Amino acid sequence: MADLNAIDAAAAYGRALNQAVKGDGPGGVAAGDGASFKAALSDIIGGVADAAAASETVSMEAVAGKADLVDVVTAVTNAEMVVETVVAVRDRVIQAYNDIIRMPI
């Protein structure tokens, strides 16, 4: 079975969200703490790359006859879910930026 699954992805997303809310981890962004934001973005991008690599690995194993079709579908679905989560977060960041820009001074 694939290394990543939907429960793992949801748990990782929940941990990142908790860290961001508490402000105590790589995702936690305190006032003026640009380094933490950079680290959070690096972690997120690394997670996307890891999910894509896992998906490719399982797909190649299936081509070689070493993996089951269910494993391939699971890995590809998990990679898709990770990408969709990143896109949703990106959209929220852009929306927040636009809201800040529209604020009267």
C-alpha positions as CSV (number, residue, x, y, z in Angstrom):
1,M,0.0,0.0,0.0
2,A,1.2,3.6,-0.6
3,D,3.1,5.4,2.1
4,L,0.7,8.3,2.0
5,N,-3.0,8.0,2.6
6,A,-6.0,10.3,3.1
7,I,-5.9,10.0,6.9
8,D,-2.1,10.9,7.0
9,A,-2.7,13.9,4.7
10,A,-5.6,15.1,6.8
11,A,-3.6,14.7,10.0
12,A,-0.7,16.6,8.6
13,Y,-3.0,19.4,7.5
14,G,-4.5,19.5,11.0
15,R,-1.1,19.7,12.6
16,A,0.0,22.5,10.3
17,L,-3.3,24.4,11.0
18,N,-2.8,24.0,14.8
19,Q,0.8,25.2,14.6
20,A,-0.3,28.2,12.6
21,V,-3.1,29.1,15.1
22,K,-0.8,28.6,18.1
23,G,2.2,30.3,16.4
24,D,4.6,27.7,17.7
25,G,5.9,25.7,14.8
26,P,7.2,26.1,11.3
27,G,3.7,27.2,10.3
28,G,3.2,29.6,13.2
29,V,3.7,33.1,12.0
30,A,4.2,35.7,14.8
31,A,4.3,39.4,14.1
32,G,7.4,40.2,12.0
33,D,8.5,36.6,11.8
34,G,9.1,36.2,8.1
35,A,11.5,33.3,8.6
36,S,8.7,31.1,10.0
37,F,6.5,31.9,7.0
38,K,9.3,31.0,4.7
39,A,9.8,27.7,6.5
40,A,6.1,26.9,6.3
41,L,6.1,27.5,2.6
42,S,9.1,25.3,2.2
43,D,7.5,22.5,4.1
44,I,4.3,22.7,2.1
45,I,6.2,22.7,-1.2
46,G,8.3,19.8,0.0
47,G,5.1,17.9,1.0
48,V,3.8,18.4,-2.6
49,A,7.0,17.1,-4.0
50,D,7.0,14.1,-1.7
51,A,3.4,13.2,-2.6
52,A,4.2,13.5,-6.3
53,A,7.3,11.4,-5.9
54,A,5.4,8.7,-4.0
55,S,2.7,8.6,-6.6
56,E,5.3,8.2,-9.4
57,T,7.1,5.5,-7.5
58,V,4.0,3.5,-7.0
59,S,3.0,4.0,-10.6
60,M,6.4,2.7,-11.8
61,E,6.1,-0.3,-9.4
62,A,2.7,-1.1,-11.0
63,V,4.2,-0.9,-14.5
64,A,6.8,-3.4,-13.3
65,G,4.1,-5.6,-11.8
66,K,5.2,-5.1,-8.2
67,A,2.2,-2.9,-7.1
68,D,-1.5,-3.3,-7.1
69,L,-3.8,-1.0,-9.0
70,V,-5.5,0.0,-5.7
71,D,-2.1,1.3,-4.4
72,V,-1.6,3.3,-7.6
73,V,-5.1,4.9,-7.3
74,T,-4.5,5.6,-3.6
75,A,-1.1,7.3,-4.2
76,V,-2.4,9.4,-7.1
77,T,-5.5,10.4,-5.2
78,N,-3.4,11.5,-2.2
79,A,-1.1,13.5,-4.4
80,E,-4.1,15.2,-6.0
81,M,-5.5,16.0,-2.5
82,V,-2.2,17.5,-1.4
83,V,-2.1,19.7,-4.5
84,E,-5.7,20.7,-4.1
85,T,-5.0,21.7,-0.4
86,V,-2.1,23.8,-1.5
87,V,-4.1,25.5,-4.1
88,A,-6.9,26.2,-1.6
89,V,-4.4,27.7,0.8
90,R,-2.9,29.8,-1.9
91,D,-6.3,31.1,-2.9
92,R,-7.0,32.1,0.7
93,V,-3.6,33.9,1.0
94,I,-4.3,35.8,-2.2
95,Q,-7.8,36.7,-0.9
96,A,-6.4,37.9,2.4
97,Y,-3.8,40.0,0.6
98,N,-6.4,41.6,-1.6
99,D,-8.6,42.4,1.4
100,I,-5.6,44.1,3.1
101,I,-4.9,46.1,0.0
102,R,-8.5,47.3,-0.2
103,M,-8.5,48.5,3.5
104,P,-8.8,52.2,3.8
105,I,-5.8,53.9,5.4
